[in-house]
Amino acid sequence: MSKLNIGIILGSTRQGRLSPQVGEWIKKIADGRGDANYEIVDIADYKLPLLGEVDATEQATAWNEKLSTLDGFVFIVQEYNHSITGALKNALDYAREAWNNKAAGIVSYGSVGGARAAEHLRGILGELSVADVRVHPALSLFTDFENGSVFKPADLHLTNVNGMLDQVLAWSGALKTLR
């Protein structure tokens, strides 16, 4: 069986965002496992306007084509006002079938580890027929980011990251049989 393709979705588009640092850390750990093909998928690269405001056929097509090549996802989610970013919600809304019958892990960060954003994302993923996995690395802005801007994760997170990746791969492989 060929290796699964897992997209590491960066969930923010703002200047100065921290998600690229977290995404690169996850990718380094994941690539070291050698059990799947992992790639960072930055929603900022797709320049998706707010859904319904303008014709975005070109951007939406490119976004859906990228998602269709992936068997599963790891979402890098930062908490904004107790939820996910507007940019991530917008990107989720631009696709439907491309999300269906796939699995996702969530890596979140914020003042309380981004837990509230992760819980909101779980509800949205359920509506999109994405099976989110239980293990959830939650990173603290106070202890895992030096001066709130330089990502320096505690070693204790490695167990959860690998556990999450194990679950994402197991579920992604199982759900691939439905597609």
Salt bridges, closest charged atoms under 4 A:
ASP31 OD2 - LYS27 NZ 2.52
ASP35 OD2 - ARG33 NH2 2.70
GLU39 OE1 - LYS66 NZ 2.97
ASP42 OD2 - ARG17 NH2 2.59
ASP71 OD1 - LYS176 NZ 3.71
ASP71 OD1 - ARG179 NH2 2.77
GLU79 OE2 - ARG116 NE 2.55
ASP93 OD1 - LYS89 NZ 2.66
GLU119 OE2 - ARG122 NE 3.29
GLU127 OE2 - ARG96 NH2 3.04
ASP132 OD2 - ARG122 NH1 2.39
ASP144 OD2 - HIS157 NE2 2.93
GLU146 OE1 - LYS152 NZ 2.99
ASP166 OD1 - ARG33 NH2 2.65
